[in-house]
Amino acid sequence: MRRRHSVILLLSAASLSGCVSQSRTPRELTANSTETFTAEQIARSGFTNAWDFLRARARRYDFYEDRYGRPRGIKTRRGRSTINMAGSDMPMILIDGARLGDFTALRDLPADAISSIDLLSGITGTAAEGTNAAAGVIYIHTWEASGG
């Protein structure tokens, strides 16, 4: 009986060490959870406004428009949450530090006015902006605010 328990413990320890060795380090998680687009990348894309650029390049989100082509919403692609909180599947959008409440403003923001765009995952966004950013954060920095 004693031998049987030691074999079970040995197998359990081996399976745990296999799981631990495959885990990702915090540095890898941070690197993969933030995506940055520079002004040069935005200019080369050929898109004329922030909405069209994000719709094509921010692959972690789904973008919704009404039948007239006006922006209606942005939702995360991570799947439906088991916790039903209002807005928990929509990213927080900040333009030069001011929270954006209306998605149509992204269509009105010219691409050549943007100095950079940072996309943060839900985990990184929550750490940076609090629990209202569970679906991530889209930081848009303009030339006007950056002094350029």
VMD Tcl script that draws the C-alpha trace (Angstrom):
set ca {
  {0.00 0.00 0.00}
  {2.83 2.35 0.88}
  {4.52 1.68 -2.46}
  {1.30 2.43 -4.31}
  {0.99 5.87 -2.66}
  {4.58 6.77 -3.48}
  {4.03 5.88 -7.16}
  {0.90 8.06 -7.25}
  {2.76 10.93 -5.59}
  {5.64 10.57 -8.03}
  {3.30 10.66 -11.04}
  {1.45 13.66 -9.62}
  {4.70 15.56 -9.09}
  {5.84 14.75 -12.63}
  {2.59 16.00 -14.14}
  {2.75 19.22 -12.09}
  {6.32 19.93 -13.14}
  {5.28 19.48 -16.77}
  {2.56 22.10 -16.35}
  {4.87 24.53 -14.62}
  {7.61 24.27 -17.23}
  {5.17 25.20 -20.01}
  {3.83 28.30 -18.29}
  {4.65 31.73 -19.63}
  {6.72 34.25 -17.74}
  {5.22 37.61 -16.75}
  {7.50 39.34 -19.27}
  {6.07 37.22 -22.12}
  {2.53 37.91 -20.97}
  {3.18 41.65 -20.89}
  {4.88 41.65 -24.29}
  {2.03 39.74 -25.92}
  {-0.71 41.74 -24.24}
  {0.25 45.13 -25.70}
  {0.30 46.02 -29.38}
  {1.53 49.41 -30.63}
  {1.01 51.05 -34.01}
  {3.27 53.97 -34.92}
  {2.38 57.00 -37.05}
  {4.44 55.52 -39.87}
  {2.49 52.24 -39.79}
  {-0.80 54.14 -39.71}
  {0.24 56.35 -42.66}
  {1.44 53.36 -44.73}
  {-1.86 51.55 -44.15}
  {-3.73 53.94 -46.44}
  {-6.69 54.30 -44.09}
  {-8.05 57.81 -43.67}
  {-9.52 57.61 -40.15}
  {-9.04 55.85 -36.82}
  {-12.16 53.65 -37.14}
  {-11.12 52.12 -40.48}
  {-7.55 51.57 -39.31}
  {-8.60 49.88 -36.07}
  {-11.25 47.77 -37.82}
  {-8.56 46.38 -40.14}
  {-5.64 46.07 -37.70}
  {-7.02 45.51 -34.18}
  {-7.72 41.81 -34.62}
  {-8.55 41.21 -30.97}
  {-11.85 43.09 -31.45}
  {-14.95 42.83 -33.61}
  {-16.21 46.12 -35.04}
  {-19.90 46.72 -35.69}
  {-21.54 49.25 -37.99}
  {-25.17 50.03 -38.72}
  {-26.60 49.54 -42.20}
  {-25.45 53.04 -43.18}
  {-21.82 52.29 -42.29}
  {-21.76 54.30 -39.06}
  {-19.79 52.84 -36.13}
  {-22.06 51.11 -33.59}
  {-19.69 49.30 -31.28}
  {-16.54 47.35 -30.57}
  {-16.50 44.03 -28.70}
  {-13.72 41.71 -27.66}
  {-13.24 38.42 -29.51}
  {-12.30 36.51 -26.37}
  {-15.79 35.04 -26.03}
  {-18.74 35.66 -23.81}
  {-18.01 36.08 -20.13}
  {-19.74 34.06 -17.45}
  {-19.94 37.24 -15.40}
  {-22.54 39.53 -16.91}
  {-21.40 43.10 -16.32}
  {-22.60 45.98 -18.48}
  {-19.90 46.88 -20.99}
  {-17.54 44.11 -19.87}
  {-17.00 43.02 -23.47}
  {-16.27 46.52 -24.83}
  {-12.78 48.03 -24.63}
  {-12.15 51.36 -22.97}
  {-11.09 53.94 -25.56}
  {-8.94 56.89 -24.52}
  {-7.94 59.70 -26.89}
  {-5.14 61.74 -25.34}
  {-6.26 60.57 -21.91}
  {-9.95 61.48 -22.34}
  {-12.40 58.59 -22.31}
  {-14.40 58.25 -25.50}
  {-18.08 57.46 -25.12}
  {-19.20 57.65 -28.75}
  {-17.65 55.32 -31.33}
  {-18.60 57.61 -34.21}
  {-15.84 60.00 -33.10}
  {-13.30 57.40 -34.31}
  {-14.63 57.83 -37.85}
  {-14.13 61.59 -37.51}
  {-10.52 61.32 -36.27}
  {-8.18 61.61 -39.29}
  {-5.41 59.03 -39.49}
  {-2.78 61.72 -40.09}
  {-3.66 63.32 -36.73}
  {-2.63 60.14 -34.84}
  {0.91 59.79 -33.51}
  {0.40 56.26 -32.12}
  {-2.18 53.70 -31.01}
  {-1.64 51.24 -28.15}
  {-3.89 48.21 -27.69}
  {-3.82 46.63 -24.23}
  {-5.31 43.24 -23.40}
  {-7.93 42.84 -20.70}
  {-5.40 41.91 -18.02}
  {-2.99 44.72 -18.85}
  {-5.84 47.17 -19.37}
  {-7.37 46.34 -16.01}
  {-3.99 46.84 -14.33}
  {-3.60 50.22 -16.03}
  {-7.14 51.64 -15.93}
  {-9.08 49.57 -13.39}
  {-11.96 47.13 -13.61}
  {-13.83 49.13 -16.25}
  {-11.16 48.02 -18.73}
  {-11.73 44.26 -18.47}
  {-12.01 43.97 -22.27}
  {-8.82 45.96 -22.82}
  {-7.87 49.53 -23.59}
  {-7.34 51.37 -26.86}
  {-5.05 54.36 -26.30}
  {-5.00 56.83 -29.18}
  {-2.32 59.54 -29.03}
  {-2.60 62.53 -31.36}
  {0.10 64.84 -32.65}
  {-1.63 67.81 -31.05}
  {-1.35 66.36 -27.55}
  {2.19 65.08 -28.06}
  {3.41 68.47 -29.25}
  {4.28 67.24 -32.74}
}
mol new
graphics top color blue
foreach p $ca { graphics top sphere $p radius 0.5 }
foreach p [lrange $ca 0 end-1] q [lrange $ca 1 end] { graphics top cylinder $p $q radius 0.2 }
display resetview
